[in-house]
């Protein structure tokens, strides 16, 4: 499984809109769901920092994610531009392959 972690600092007053946009049912997840290799997204909030959020996107593999980006770059860029006003910081933290056997039985 390929994991992508993003960090966001949300502009004050935009928390509710941000949470809707980046939730597991939001427009990002809807876009990603058109690909059968997308496994889900999770939005996490840092309770000690009210404007700090993380997203965790799960794909079957890095290749599946890169193939999706190539095929949907215009839609990806358009959605990114339409939601940019919600955060003052958007930063890719890291991406990595996770051995799926680590998740079995947990």
Backbone atoms as SQL, in Angstrom:
CREATE TABLE atoms (id INTEGER PRIMARY KEY, chain TEXT, resi INTEGER, resn TEXT, atom TEXT, x REAL, y REAL, z REAL);
INSERT INTO atoms VALUES
  (1, 'A', 1, 'UNK', 'N', 0.844, -1.174, 0.000),
  (2, 'A', 1, 'UNK', 'CA', 0.000, 0.000, 0.000),
  (3, 'A', 1, 'UNK', 'C', 0.892, 1.240, 0.000),
  (4, 'A', 2, 'UNK', 'N', 0.471, 2.254, -0.767),
  (5, 'A', 2, 'UNK', 'CA', 1.209, 3.504, -0.865),
  (6, 'A', 2, 'UNK', 'C', 0.469, 4.566, -0.054),
  (7, 'A', 3, 'UNK', 'N', 1.194, 5.239, 0.837),
  (8, 'A', 3, 'UNK', 'CA', 0.621, 6.220, 1.753),
  (9, 'A', 3, 'UNK', 'C', 1.191, 7.593, 1.422),
  (10, 'A', 4, 'UNK', 'N', 0.296, 8.591, 1.355),
  (11, 'A', 4, 'UNK', 'CA', 0.715, 9.974, 1.098),
  (12, 'A', 4, 'UNK', 'C', 0.192, 10.835, 2.246),
  (13, 'A', 5, 'UNK', 'N', 1.077, 11.554, 2.903),
  (14, 'A', 5, 'UNK', 'CA', 0.716, 12.391, 4.043),
  (15, 'A', 5, 'UNK', 'C', 0.928, 13.859, 3.689),
  (16, 'A', 6, 'UNK', 'N', -0.140, 14.654, 3.869),
  (17, 'A', 6, 'UNK', 'CA', -0.095, 16.104, 3.641),
  (18, 'A', 6, 'UNK', 'C', -0.383, 16.830, 4.946),
  (19, 'A', 7, 'UNK', 'N', 0.252, 17.976, 5.132),
  (20, 'A', 7, 'UNK', 'CA', 0.025, 18.842, 6.289),
  (21, 'A', 7, 'UNK', 'C', -0.590, 20.146, 5.803),
  (22, 'A', 8, 'UNK', 'N', -1.574, 20.641, 6.543),
  (23, 'A', 8, 'UNK', 'CA', -2.244, 21.895, 6.211),
  (24, 'A', 8, 'UNK', 'C', -2.371, 22.762, 7.449),
  (25, 'A', 9, 'UNK', 'N', -2.131, 24.040, 7.271),
  (26, 'A', 9, 'UNK', 'CA', -2.489, 25.044, 8.273),
  (27, 'A', 9, 'UNK', 'C', -3.655, 25.814, 7.661),
  (28, 'A', 10, 'UNK', 'N', -4.807, 25.697, 8.280),
  (29, 'A', 10, 'UNK', 'CA', -6.034, 26.281, 7.748),
  (30, 'A', 10, 'UNK', 'C', -6.157, 27.734, 8.198),
  (31, 'A', 11, 'UNK', 'N', -6.642, 28.565, 7.299),
  (32, 'A', 11, 'UNK', 'CA', -6.863, 29.967, 7.644),
  (33, 'A', 11, 'UNK', 'C', -7.986, 30.063, 8.682),
  (34, 'A', 12, 'UNK', 'N', -7.841, 30.933, 9.676),
  (35, 'A', 12, 'UNK', 'CA', -8.878, 31.076, 10.695),
  (36, 'A', 12, 'UNK', 'C', -10.244, 31.325, 10.055),
  (37, 'A', 13, 'UNK', 'N', -11.247, 30.631, 10.582),
  (38, 'A', 13, 'UNK', 'CA', -12.605, 30.767, 10.071),
  (39, 'A', 13, 'UNK', 'C', -12.943, 29.798, 8.952),
  (40, 'A', 14, 'UNK', 'N', -11.944, 29.060, 8.444),
  (41, 'A', 14, 'UNK', 'CA', -12.174, 28.131, 7.330),
  (42, 'A', 14, 'UNK', 'C', -12.203, 26.663, 7.755),
  (43, 'A', 15, 'UNK', 'N', -12.189, 26.401, 9.051),
  (44, 'A', 15, 'UNK', 'CA', -12.085, 25.025, 9.509),
  (45, 'A', 15, 'UNK', 'C', -13.235, 24.144, 9.007),
  (46, 'A', 16, 'UNK', 'N', -14.466, 24.618, 9.126),
  (47, 'A', 16, 'UNK', 'CA', -15.616, 23.800, 8.725),
  (48, 'A', 16, 'UNK', 'C', -15.576, 23.520, 7.230),
  (49, 'A', 17, 'UNK', 'N', -15.307, 24.533, 6.425),
  (50, 'A', 17, 'UNK', 'CA', -15.225, 24.343, 4.975),
  (51, 'A', 17, 'UNK', 'C', -14.076, 23.409, 4.615),
  (52, 'A', 18, 'UNK', 'N', -12.951, 23.563, 5.293),
  (53, 'A', 18, 'UNK', 'CA', -11.806, 22.697, 5.039),
  (54, 'A', 18, 'UNK', 'C', -12.147, 21.249, 5.373),
  (55, 'A', 19, 'UNK', 'N', -12.755, 21.029, 6.516),
  (56, 'A', 19, 'UNK', 'CA', -13.105, 19.673, 6.933),
  (57, 'A', 19, 'UNK', 'C', -14.061, 19.015, 5.937),
  (58, 'A', 20, 'UNK', 'N', -14.997, 19.772, 5.410),
  (59, 'A', 20, 'UNK', 'CA', -15.916, 19.222, 4.406),
  (60, 'A', 20, 'UNK', 'C', -15.161, 18.881, 3.119),
  (61, 'A', 21, 'UNK', 'N', -14.274, 19.744, 2.700),
  (62, 'A', 21, 'UNK', 'CA', -13.554, 19.557, 1.433),
  (63, 'A', 21, 'UNK', 'C', -12.560, 18.402, 1.489),
  (64, 'A', 22, 'UNK', 'N', -11.955, 18.180, 2.643),
  (65, 'A', 22, 'UNK', 'CA', -10.889, 17.183, 2.746),
  (66, 'A', 22, 'UNK', 'C', -11.300, 15.925, 3.506),
  (67, 'A', 23, 'UNK', 'N', -12.570, 15.797, 3.811),
  (68, 'A', 23, 'UNK', 'CA', -13.060, 14.611, 4.511),
  (69, 'A', 23, 'UNK', 'C', -13.077, 13.401, 3.586),
  (70, 'A', 24, 'UNK', 'N', -13.378, 12.248, 4.133),
  (71, 'A', 24, 'UNK', 'CA', -13.429, 11.023, 3.333),
  (72, 'A', 24, 'UNK', 'C', -14.601, 11.011, 2.355),
  (73, 'A', 25, 'UNK', 'N', -15.508, 11.985, 2.466),
  (74, 'A', 25, 'UNK', 'CA', -16.611, 12.128, 1.518),
  (75, 'A', 25, 'UNK', 'C', -16.517, 13.410, 0.699),
  (76, 'A', 26, 'UNK', 'N', -15.446, 14.156, 0.882),
  (77, 'A', 26, 'UNK', 'CA', -15.289, 15.443, 0.208),
  (78, 'A', 26, 'UNK', 'C', -14.883, 15.306, -1.247),
  (79, 'A', 27, 'UNK', 'N', -14.719, 16.435, -1.926),
  (80, 'A', 27, 'UNK', 'CA', -14.406, 16.419, -3.354),
  (81, 'A', 27, 'UNK', 'C', -13.094, 15.726, -3.714),
  (82, 'A', 28, 'UNK', 'N', -12.093, 15.783, -2.838),
  (83, 'A', 28, 'UNK', 'CA', -10.850, 15.070, -3.147),
  (84, 'A', 28, 'UNK', 'C', -11.109, 13.572, -3.197),
  (85, 'A', 29, 'UNK', 'N', -11.770, 13.064, -2.164),
  (86, 'A', 29, 'UNK', 'CA', -12.061, 11.630, -2.125),
  (87, 'A', 29, 'UNK', 'C', -12.948, 11.228, -3.294),
  (88, 'A', 30, 'UNK', 'N', -13.886, 12.078, -3.660),
  (89, 'A', 30, 'UNK', 'CA', -14.760, 11.774, -4.796),
  (90, 'A', 30, 'UNK', 'C', -13.949, 11.671, -6.090),
  (91, 'A', 31, 'UNK', 'N', -13.007, 12.582, -6.274),
  (92, 'A', 31, 'UNK', 'CA', -12.149, 12.519, -7.462),
  (93, 'A', 31, 'UNK', 'C', -11.316, 11.240, -7.452),
  (94, 'A', 32, 'UNK', 'N', -10.691, 10.944, -6.334),
  (95, 'A', 32, 'UNK', 'CA', -9.831, 9.773, -6.242),
  (96, 'A', 32, 'UNK', 'C', -10.615, 8.478, -6.439),
  (97, 'A', 33, 'UNK', 'N', -11.870, 8.452, -5.983),
  (98, 'A', 33, 'UNK', 'CA', -12.678, 7.231, -6.053),
  (99, 'A', 33, 'UNK', 'C', -12.946, 6.749, -7.474),
  (100, 'A', 34, 'UNK', 'N', -12.717, 7.590, -8.462),
  (101, 'A', 34, 'UNK', 'CA', -12.918, 7.136, -9.845),
  (102, 'A', 34, 'UNK', 'C', -11.854, 6.119, -10.244),
  (103, 'A', 35, 'UNK', 'N', -10.839, 5.951, -9.429),
  (104, 'A', 35, 'UNK', 'CA', -9.778, 4.992, -9.720),
  (105, 'A', 35, 'UNK', 'C', -9.924, 3.765, -8.809),
  (106, 'A', 36, 'UNK', 'N', -9.923, 2.565, -9.375),
  (107, 'A', 36, 'UNK', 'CA', -10.105, 1.363, -8.551),
  (108, 'A', 36, 'UNK', 'C', -8.938, 1.061, -7.615),
  (109, 'A', 37, 'UNK', 'N', -7.810, 1.762, -7.786),
  (110, 'A', 37, 'UNK', 'CA', -6.646, 1.519, -6.935),
  (111, 'A', 37, 'UNK', 'C', -6.580, 2.464, -5.735),
  (112, 'A', 38, 'UNK', 'N', -7.539, 3.354, -5.617),
  (113, 'A', 38, 'UNK', 'CA', -7.619, 4.250, -4.461),
  (114, 'A', 38, 'UNK', 'C', -8.265, 3.484, -3.315),
  (115, 'A', 39, 'UNK', 'N', -7.670, 3.556, -2.133),
  (116, 'A', 39, 'UNK', 'CA', -8.159, 2.804, -0.982),
  (117, 'A', 39, 'UNK', 'C', -8.778, 3.667, 0.114),
  (118, 'A', 40, 'UNK', 'N', -8.674, 4.966, 0.006),
  (119, 'A', 40, 'UNK', 'CA', -9.336, 5.819, 0.993),
  (120, 'A', 40, 'UNK', 'C', -8.475, 6.985, 1.404),
  (121, 'A', 41, 'UNK', 'N', -9.128, 7.903, 2.092),
  (122, 'A', 41, 'UNK', 'CA', -8.439, 9.075, 2.632),
  (123, 'A', 41, 'UNK', 'C', -8.955, 9.322, 4.038),
  (124, 'A', 42, 'UNK', 'N', -8.096, 9.831, 4.867),
  (125, 'A', 42, 'UNK', 'CA', -8.476, 10.164, 6.234),
  (126, 'A', 42, 'UNK', 'C', -8.011, 11.582, 6.520),
  (127, 'A', 43, 'UNK', 'N', -8.863, 12.321, 7.207),
  (128, 'A', 43, 'UNK', 'CA', -8.520, 13.665, 7.657),
  (129, 'A', 43, 'UNK', 'C', -8.292, 13.594, 9.158),
  (130, 'A', 44, 'UNK', 'N', -7.167, 14.121, 9.580),
  (131, 'A', 44, 'UNK', 'CA', -6.820, 14.136, 10.999),
  (132, 'A', 44, 'UNK', 'C', -6.554, 15.563, 11.442),
  (133, 'A', 45, 'UNK', 'N', -6.970, 15.865, 12.657),
  (134, 'A', 45, 'UNK', 'CA', -6.831, 17.205, 13.233),
  (135, 'A', 45, 'UNK', 'C', -5.924, 17.106, 14.445),
  (136, 'A', 46, 'UNK', 'N', -5.027, 18.045, 14.584),
  (137, 'A', 46, 'UNK', 'CA', -4.145, 18.087, 15.745),
  (138, 'A', 46, 'UNK', 'C', -4.873, 18.865, 16.848),
  (139, 'A', 47, 'UNK', 'N', -5.331, 18.196, 17.907),
  (140, 'A', 47, 'UNK', 'CA', -6.111, 18.890, 18.939),
  (141, 'A', 47, 'UNK', 'C', -5.337, 19.972, 19.685),
  (142, 'A', 48, 'UNK', 'N', -4.012, 19.896, 19.665),
  (143, 'A', 48, 'UNK', 'CA', -3.228, 20.919, 20.362),
  (144, 'A', 48, 'UNK', 'C', -3.009, 22.166, 19.511),
  (145, 'A', 49, 'UNK', 'N', -3.298, 22.056, 18.212),
  (146, 'A', 49, 'UNK', 'CA', -3.156, 23.197, 17.294),
  (147, 'A', 49, 'UNK', 'C', -4.424, 23.267, 16.443),
  (148, 'A', 50, 'UNK', 'N', -5.345, 24.157, 16.778),
  (149, 'A', 50, 'UNK', 'CA', -6.677, 24.155, 16.171),
  (150, 'A', 50, 'UNK', 'C', -6.717, 24.372, 14.665),
  (151, 'A', 51, 'UNK', 'N', -5.670, 24.892, 14.068),
  (152, 'A', 51, 'UNK', 'CA', -5.666, 25.140, 12.631),
  (153, 'A', 51, 'UNK', 'C', -4.806, 24.139, 11.860),
  (154, 'A', 52, 'UNK', 'N', -4.324, 23.106, 12.537),
  (155, 'A', 52, 'UNK', 'CA', -3.410, 22.131, 11.940),
  (156, 'A', 52, 'UNK', 'C', -4.154, 20.834, 11.601),
  (157, 'A', 53, 'UNK', 'N', -4.044, 20.424, 10.337),
  (158, 'A', 53, 'UNK', 'CA', -4.688, 19.200, 9.847),
  (159, 'A', 53, 'UNK', 'C', -3.695, 18.388, 9.031),
  (160, 'A', 54, 'UNK', 'N', -3.991, 17.088, 8.943),
  (161, 'A', 54, 'UNK', 'CA', -3.224, 16.180, 8.107),
  (162, 'A', 54, 'UNK', 'C', -4.205, 15.336, 7.294),
  (163, 'A', 55, 'UNK', 'N', -3.831, 15.042, 6.050),
  (164, 'A', 55, 'UNK', 'CA', -4.587, 14.067, 5.281),
  (165, 'A', 55, 'UNK', 'C', -3.680, 12.876, 5.018),
  (166, 'A', 56, 'UNK', 'N', -4.291, 11.705, 5.010),
  (167, 'A', 56, 'UNK', 'CA', -3.597, 10.453, 4.718),
  (168, 'A', 56, 'UNK', 'C', -4.350, 9.810, 3.556),
  (169, 'A', 57, 'UNK', 'N', -3.700, 9.713, 2.416),
  (170, 'A', 57, 'UNK', 'CA', -4.298, 9.098, 1.228),
  (171, 'A', 57, 'UNK', 'C', -3.669, 7.735, 1.016),
  (172, 'A', 58, 'UNK', 'N', -4.514, 6.744, 0.725),
  (173, 'A', 58, 'UNK', 'CA', -4.063, 5.365, 0.579),
  (174, 'A', 58, 'UNK', 'C', -4.343, 4.855, -0.827),
  (175, 'A', 59, 'UNK', 'N', -3.311, 4.322, -1.457),
  (176, 'A', 59, 'UNK', 'CA', -3.382, 3.774, -2.814),
  (177, 'A', 59, 'UNK', 'C', -2.777, 2.386, -2.810),
  (178, 'A', 60, 'UNK', 'N', -3.133, 1.576, -3.804),
  (179, 'A', 60, 'UNK', 'CA', -2.558, 0.240, -3.904),
  (180, 'A', 60, 'UNK', 'C', -1.045, 0.282, -4.061),
  (181, 'A', 61, 'UNK', 'N', -0.547, 1.260, -4.817),
  (182, 'A', 61, 'UNK', 'CA', 0.892, 1.360, -5.067),
  (183, 'A', 61, 'UNK', 'C', 1.227, 2.779, -5.521),
  (184, 'A', 62, 'UNK', 'N', 2.496, 3.099, -5.496),
  (185, 'A', 62, 'UNK', 'CA', 2.930, 4.398, -6.005),
  (186, 'A', 62, 'UNK', 'C', 2.631, 4.499, -7.498),
  (187, 'A', 63, 'UNK', 'N', 2.836, 3.414, -8.212),
  (188, 'A', 63, 'UNK', 'CA', 2.559, 3.415, -9.644),
  (189, 'A', 63, 'UNK', 'C', 1.077, 3.711, -9.916),
  (190, 'A', 64, 'UNK', 'N', 0.186, 3.142, -9.136),
  (191, 'A', 64, 'UNK', 'CA', -1.254, 3.398, -9.307),
  (192, 'A', 64, 'UNK', 'C', -1.555, 4.877, -9.091),
  (193, 'A', 65, 'UNK', 'N', -0.943, 5.465, -8.070),
  (194, 'A', 65, 'UNK', 'CA', -1.149, 6.888, -7.793),
  (195, 'A', 65, 'UNK', 'C', -0.605, 7.745, -8.944),
  (196, 'A', 66, 'UNK', 'N', 0.596, 7.448, -9.408),
  (197, 'A', 66, 'UNK', 'CA', 1.197, 8.224, -10.503),
  (198, 'A', 66, 'UNK', 'C', 0.371, 8.084, -11.788),
  (199, 'A', 67, 'UNK', 'N', -0.142, 6.905, -12.057),
  (200, 'A', 67, 'UNK', 'CA', -0.989, 6.688, -13.227),
  (201, 'A', 67, 'UNK', 'C', -2.270, 7.507, -13.117),
  (202, 'A', 68, 'UNK', 'N', -2.860, 7.526, -11.920),
  (203, 'A', 68, 'UNK', 'CA', -4.048, 8.342, -11.691),
  (204, 'A', 68, 'UNK', 'C', -3.739, 9.813, -11.972),
  (205, 'A', 69, 'UNK', 'N', -2.639, 10.314, -11.424),
  (206, 'A', 69, 'UNK', 'CA', -2.274, 11.723, -11.640),
  (207, 'A', 69, 'UNK', 'C', -2.118, 12.033, -13.124),
  (208, 'A', 70, 'UNK', 'N', -1.456, 11.170, -13.853),
  (209, 'A', 70, 'UNK', 'CA', -1.267, 11.396, -15.289),
  (210, 'A', 70, 'UNK', 'C', -2.602, 11.480, -16.016),
  (211, 'A', 71, 'UNK', 'N', -3.530, 10.628, -15.639),
  (212, 'A', 71, 'UNK', 'CA', -4.815, 10.573, -16.325),
  (213, 'A', 71, 'UNK', 'C', -5.774, 11.680, -15.903),
  (214, 'A', 72, 'UNK', 'N', -5.576, 12.239, -14.700),
  (215, 'A', 72, 'UNK', 'CA', -6.534, 13.204, -14.150),
  (216, 'A', 72, 'UNK', 'C', -5.883, 14.520, -13.707),
  (217, 'A', 73, 'UNK', 'N', -4.757, 14.858, -14.304),
  (218, 'A', 73, 'UNK', 'CA', -4.009, 16.039, -13.871),
  (219, 'A', 73, 'UNK', 'C', -4.837, 17.318, -13.935),
  (220, 'A', 74, 'UNK', 'N', -5.599, 17.495, -14.992),
  (221, 'A', 74, 'UNK', 'CA', -6.395, 18.718, -15.138),
  (222, 'A', 74, 'UNK', 'C', -7.443, 18.839, -14.018),
  (223, 'A', 75, 'UNK', 'N', -8.159, 17.749, -13.739),
  (224, 'A', 75, 'UNK', 'CA', -9.163, 17.766, -12.674),
  (225, 'A', 75, 'UNK', 'C', -8.501, 17.973, -11.312),
  (226, 'A', 76, 'UNK', 'N', -7.342, 17.340, -11.098),
  (227, 'A', 76, 'UNK', 'CA', -6.595, 17.475, -9.847),
  (228, 'A', 76, 'UNK', 'C', -6.173, 18.930, -9.644),
  (229, 'A', 77, 'UNK', 'N', -5.564, 19.510, -10.668),
  (230, 'A', 77, 'UNK', 'CA', -5.101, 20.901, -10.567),
  (231, 'A', 77, 'UNK', 'C', -6.268, 21.866, -10.374),
  (232, 'A', 78, 'UNK', 'N', -7.375, 21.627, -11.059),
  (233, 'A', 78, 'UNK', 'CA', -8.541, 22.492, -10.917),
  (234, 'A', 78, 'UNK', 'C', -9.126, 22.446, -9.519),
  (235, 'A', 79, 'UNK', 'N', -9.232, 21.252, -8.962),
  (236, 'A', 79, 'UNK', 'CA', -9.749, 21.116, -7.598),
  (237, 'A', 79, 'UNK', 'C', -8.790, 21.757, -6.603),
  (238, 'A', 80, 'UNK', 'N', -7.508, 21.541, -6.780),
  (239, 'A', 80, 'UNK', 'CA', -6.511, 22.146, -5.898),
  (240, 'A', 80, 'UNK', 'C', -6.622, 23.667, -5.919),
  (241, 'A', 81, 'UNK', 'N', -6.754, 24.240, -7.101),
  (242, 'A', 81, 'UNK', 'CA', -6.874, 25.702, -7.223),
  (243, 'A', 81, 'UNK', 'C', -8.158, 26.213, -6.573),
  (244, 'A', 82, 'UNK', 'N', -9.239, 25.464, -6.713),
  (245, 'A', 82, 'UNK', 'CA', -10.528, 25.926, -6.170),
  (246, 'A', 82, 'UNK', 'C', -10.577, 25.876, -4.642),
  (247, 'A', 83, 'UNK', 'N', -9.695, 25.100, -4.027),
  (248, 'A', 83, 'UNK', 'CA', -9.705, 24.964, -2.566),
  (249, 'A', 83, 'UNK', 'C', -8.517, 25.641, -1.890),
  (250, 'A', 84, 'UNK', 'N', -7.636, 26.244, -2.669),
  (251, 'A', 84, 'UNK', 'CA', -6.424, 26.851, -2.126),
  (252, 'A', 84, 'UNK', 'C', -6.707, 27.961, -1.114),
  (253, 'A', 85, 'UNK', 'N', -7.835, 28.605, -1.237),
  (254, 'A', 85, 'UNK', 'CA', -8.163, 29.726, -0.334),
  (255, 'A', 85, 'UNK', 'C', -8.411, 29.280, 1.110),
  (256, 'A', 86, 'UNK', 'N', -8.570, 27.977, 1.338),
  (257, 'A', 86, 'UNK', 'CA', -8.896, 27.489, 2.678),
  (258, 'A', 86, 'UNK', 'C', -7.688, 27.402, 3.610),
  (259, 'A', 87, 'UNK', 'N', -6.498, 27.220, 3.054),
  (260, 'A', 87, 'UNK', 'CA', -5.307, 27.011, 3.882),
  (261, 'A', 87, 'UNK', 'C', -4.218, 28.011, 3.521),
  (262, 'A', 88, 'UNK', 'N', -3.428, 28.367, 4.521),
  (263, 'A', 88, 'UNK', 'CA', -2.287, 29.247, 4.257),
  (264, 'A', 88, 'UNK', 'C', -1.022, 28.427, 4.034),
  (265, 'A', 89, 'UNK', 'N', -1.027, 27.173, 4.493),
  (266, 'A', 89, 'UNK', 'CA', 0.104, 26.276, 4.276),
  (267, 'A', 89, 'UNK', 'C', -0.442, 24.931, 3.812),
  (268, 'A', 90, 'UNK', 'N', 0.130, 24.423, 2.738),
  (269, 'A', 90, 'UNK', 'CA', -0.163, 23.078, 2.237),
  (270, 'A', 90, 'UNK', 'C', 1.187, 22.469, 1.895),
  (271, 'A', 91, 'UNK', 'N', 1.515, 21.379, 2.566),
  (272, 'A', 91, 'UNK', 'CA', 2.859, 20.814, 2.400),
  (273, 'A', 91, 'UNK', 'C', 2.798, 19.298, 2.359),
  (274, 'A', 92, 'UNK', 'N', 3.405, 18.736, 1.317),
  (275, 'A', 92, 'UNK', 'CA', 3.565, 17.287, 1.266),
  (276, 'A', 92, 'UNK', 'C', 4.595, 16.916, 2.322),
  (277, 'A', 93, 'UNK', 'N', 4.234, 16.040, 3.240),
  (278, 'A', 93, 'UNK', 'CA', 5.136, 15.653, 4.321),
  (279, 'A', 93, 'UNK', 'C', 5.994, 14.467, 3.889),
  (280, 'A', 94, 'UNK', 'N', 5.342, 13.390, 3.461),
  (281, 'A', 94, 'UNK', 'CA', 6.081, 12.229, 2.992),
  (282, 'A', 94, 'UNK', 'C', 5.145, 11.252, 2.305),
  (283, 'A', 95, 'UNK', 'N', 5.734, 10.392, 1.519),
  (284, 'A', 95, 'UNK', 'CA', 5.036, 9.282, 0.877),
  (285, 'A', 95, 'UNK', 'C', 5.881, 8.042, 1.102),
  (286, 'A', 96, 'UNK', 'N', 5.214, 6.907, 1.291),
  (287, 'A', 96, 'UNK', 'CA', 5.961, 5.681, 1.522),
  (288, 'A', 96, 'UNK', 'C', 5.105, 4.462, 1.218),
  (289, 'A', 97, 'UNK', 'N', 5.790, 3.366, 0.934),
  (290, 'A', 97, 'UNK', 'CA', 5.128, 2.079, 0.755),
  (291, 'A', 97, 'UNK', 'C', 4.987, 1.440, 2.134),
  (292, 'A', 98, 'UNK', 'N', 3.793, 0.932, 2.395),
  (293, 'A', 98, 'UNK', 'CA', 3.508, 0.258, 3.657),
  (294, 'A', 98, 'UNK', 'C', 3.218, -1.205, 3.351),
  (295, 'A', 99, 'UNK', 'N', 3.883, -2.078, 4.045),
  (296, 'A', 99, 'UNK', 'CA', 3.654, -3.510, 3.866),
  (297, 'A', 99, 'UNK', 'C', 2.245, -3.835, 4.349),
  (298, 'A', 100, 'UNK', 'N', 1.350, -4.279, 3.460),
  (299, 'A', 100, 'UNK', 'CA', -0.042, -4.545, 3.857),
  (300, 'A', 100, 'UNK', 'C', -0.158, -5.621, 4.927),
  (301, 'A', 101, 'UNK', 'N', 0.816, -6.497, 5.039),
  (302, 'A', 101, 'UNK', 'CA', 0.734, -7.534, 6.068),
  (303, 'A', 101, 'UNK', 'C', 0.779, -6.939, 7.469),
  (304, 'A', 102, 'UNK', 'N', 1.296, -5.724, 7.587),
  (305, 'A', 102, 'UNK', 'CA', 1.319, -5.060, 8.898),
  (306, 'A', 102, 'UNK', 'C', -0.084, -4.710, 9.378),
  (307, 'A', 103, 'UNK', 'N', -1.027, -4.590, 8.435),
  (308, 'A', 103, 'UNK', 'CA', -2.397, -4.215, 8.787),
  (309, 'A', 103, 'UNK', 'C', -3.298, -5.415, 9.054),
  (310, 'A', 104, 'UNK', 'N', -2.875, -6.581, 8.651),
  (311, 'A', 104, 'UNK', 'CA', -3.695, -7.778, 8.823),
  (312, 'A', 104, 'UNK', 'C', -3.864, -8.103, 10.296),
  (313, 'A', 105, 'UNK', 'N', -5.108, -8.392, 10.646),
  (314, 'A', 105, 'UNK', 'CA', -5.395, -8.798, 12.018),
  (315, 'A', 105, 'UNK', 'C', -5.420, -7.666, 13.013),
  (316, 'A', 106, 'UNK', 'N', -5.365, -6.427, 12.552),
  (317, 'A', 106, 'UNK', 'CA', -5.382, -5.276, 13.497),
  (318, 'A', 106, 'UNK', 'C', -6.589, -4.441, 13.234);
